[in-house]
Amino acid sequence: MTFQHHHGSSQHLAIADHLLKGEDVSFIPSPNTSGAFPSGLPDTIVIHFTAGSSLSSSVNVMTNADNKVSAHMAIGRSGEMVQMLPFNKIAWHAGKSFWKGRTGLNKYAIGIELDNAGQLTANDEGEYMSWFGGVYKSKNVFKGVHRNQPSPSYWHRYTEAQIMRTFALCQLLCQHYNIHTIVGHEEIAPERKVDPGPAFPLDKLRMRLLGNTTSASDLAMEMGSESTAMTHGNQRSDTAAEDISLQEEQEQGAVQAVVSANKLNVRSGPGTHFAKQGAALYAGEKVTVLSVRDGWANVARTSTGWVSESYLAMVEDAKESK
Ligand SMILES: [Zn+2]
């Protein structure tokens, strides 16, 4: 795979009147909308893969009134972007879905679809097949464990250009709208959906964009490094070089942390004024860090909640990559 240098174009994205402007950005309107978001919304981004064979075929599907599906954006494998609905209009991408007390996420969320063939199966020739009969070489295949599945399987890789442009778009959306939640379709419809899957660095995206406004950001920035234990206050590595290695970092596994306090309360939000939620955590327990905000880490064990981040020691979990 040849890496296309999209740094420049990524940084020249802008939003005017709810429309994206920039290099390799086009607008192909979709009729599939239920009208404007209520005021204060959208506040959520949902990431998807198309499970399609090309950007144009997926855009055709989402702009045809018969199909009753749409998304705000589709991002191709060279980083090219197609907007189908302005960001102030409700699109139809989430379907039956739920997240933190909400149902039907379409009415809260911007939908971003990435051109990707999805989950693949190995054939006898050492190649990999998509559901629609596409054939992929091993260099374009990611082996990893899906968050909703018990064992590793094969996934079409995203390109670096695609990931970098997705990060740039989400960053811009966070600046223009009141975005506080970034989720995968697989998280809001776990019974039905597996997108964007383990090949997409979703936890990294969340930490980068939702956990980067306080001193906790230094910690978030360091989480992808190869050290086995990290403490707060290491030097930042917010560089282009780090951006380029996003996908590799994701392949090394999820960000995990070990509880360092004797007993650590789990709360429903990032602050001591939020109610305690479920059982406390104890020293040595391992959790997955989903995001960091205002000195608080949103962590997962069997359920999620917020704990004081200063009582966590971050570790890099060297989960299998291939
Ligand atoms: Zn989806």
Residues whose N, C-alpha, C, O or C-beta is under 5 A from the ligand:
A	BS01	ZN	H48 F49 H93 H185 D195
